[in-house]
């Protein structure tokens, strides 16, 4: 296999793992209250 192909494959896997990590963080119950609070900020006077 070509070195460039391996680097592209590794970069793709790392980007996907980062994406999945962000999804897990965003949808964790631990952050739900903070995000709900932030969602209400534009509606406050």
ZALUMLUM-869060 format. One record per residue (C-alpha): residue number from 1; chain; x, y negated, z; residue in one letter. Coordinates in nm, 4 decimals. Example, Ala and Ser with C-alpha at 12.3 -4.5 7.8 and 13.67 -1.06 7.14 Angstrom:
% ZALUMLUM-869060
+-----+-------+----------+----------+----------+-----+
:   n : chain :       xx :       yy :       zz : res :
+-----+-------+----------+----------+----------+-----+
:   1 :     A :   1.2300 :   0.4500 :   0.7800 :   a :
:   2 :     A :   1.3670 :   0.1060 :   0.7140 :   s :
+-----+-------+----------+----------+----------+-----+
% end
This chain:
% ZALUMLUM-869060
+-----+-------+----------+----------+----------+-----+
:   n : chain :       xx :       yy :       zz : res :
+-----+-------+----------+----------+----------+-----+
:   1 :     A :   0.0000 :   0.0000 :   0.0000 :   x :
:   2 :     A :   0.1093 :  -0.3519 :  -0.0723 :   x :
:   3 :     A :   0.2209 :  -0.5680 :   0.2221 :   x :
:   4 :     A :  -0.0135 :  -0.8482 :   0.1191 :   x :
:   5 :     A :  -0.3077 :  -0.6082 :   0.1147 :   x :
:   6 :     A :  -0.2241 :  -0.4900 :   0.4660 :   x :
:   7 :     A :  -0.2015 :  -0.8500 :   0.5904 :   x :
:   8 :     A :  -0.5363 :  -0.9335 :   0.4336 :   x :
:   9 :     A :  -0.6929 :  -0.6259 :   0.5916 :   x :
:  10 :     A :  -0.5530 :  -0.7148 :   0.9340 :   x :
:  11 :     A :  -0.6753 :  -1.0748 :   0.8981 :   x :
:  12 :     A :  -1.0226 :  -0.9511 :   0.8030 :   x :
:  13 :     A :  -1.0418 :  -0.7186 :   1.1027 :   x :
:  14 :     A :  -0.9197 :  -0.9946 :   1.3376 :   x :
:  15 :     A :  -1.1756 :  -1.2412 :   1.2018 :   x :
:  16 :     A :  -1.4542 :  -0.9864 :   1.2408 :   x :
:  17 :     A :  -1.3455 :  -0.9056 :   1.5970 :   x :
:  18 :     A :  -1.3429 :  -1.2785 :   1.6770 :   x :
:  19 :     A :  -1.6916 :  -1.3150 :   1.5302 :   x :
:  20 :     A :  -1.8240 :  -1.0241 :   1.7374 :   x :
:  21 :     A :  -1.6579 :  -1.1691 :   2.0478 :   x :
:  22 :     A :  -1.8293 :  -1.5034 :   1.9921 :   x :
:  23 :     A :  -2.1645 :  -1.3288 :   1.9470 :   x :
:  24 :     A :  -2.1204 :  -1.1336 :   2.2697 :   x :
:  25 :     A :  -2.0233 :  -1.4524 :   2.4546 :   x :
:  26 :     A :  -2.3126 :  -1.6543 :   2.3108 :   x :
:  27 :     A :  -2.5782 :  -1.3952 :   2.3917 :   x :
:  28 :     A :  -2.4522 :  -1.2916 :   2.7349 :   x :
:  29 :     A :  -2.6984 :  -1.3432 :   3.0181 :   x :
:  30 :     A :  -2.4318 :  -1.5270 :   3.2139 :   x :
:  31 :     A :  -2.4456 :  -1.8205 :   2.9700 :   x :
:  32 :     A :  -2.8225 :  -1.8273 :   2.9166 :   x :
:  33 :     A :  -2.8968 :  -2.0796 :   3.1914 :   x :
:  34 :     A :  -2.6249 :  -2.3174 :   3.0770 :   x :
:  35 :     A :  -2.7384 :  -2.3011 :   2.7146 :   x :
:  36 :     A :  -3.1021 :  -2.3538 :   2.8123 :   x :
:  37 :     A :  -2.9992 :  -2.6605 :   3.0107 :   x :
:  38 :     A :  -2.8032 :  -2.7939 :   2.7134 :   x :
:  39 :     A :  -3.0973 :  -2.7314 :   2.4819 :   x :
:  40 :     A :  -3.3157 :  -2.9603 :   2.6929 :   x :
:  41 :     A :  -3.0730 :  -3.2559 :   2.6844 :   x :
:  42 :     A :  -3.2133 :  -3.4158 :   2.3663 :   x :
:  43 :     A :  -3.5645 :  -3.4073 :   2.5143 :   x :
:  44 :     A :  -3.4744 :  -3.5936 :   2.8322 :   x :
:  45 :     A :  -3.5133 :  -3.9705 :   2.8576 :   x :
+-----+-------+----------+----------+----------+-----+
% end
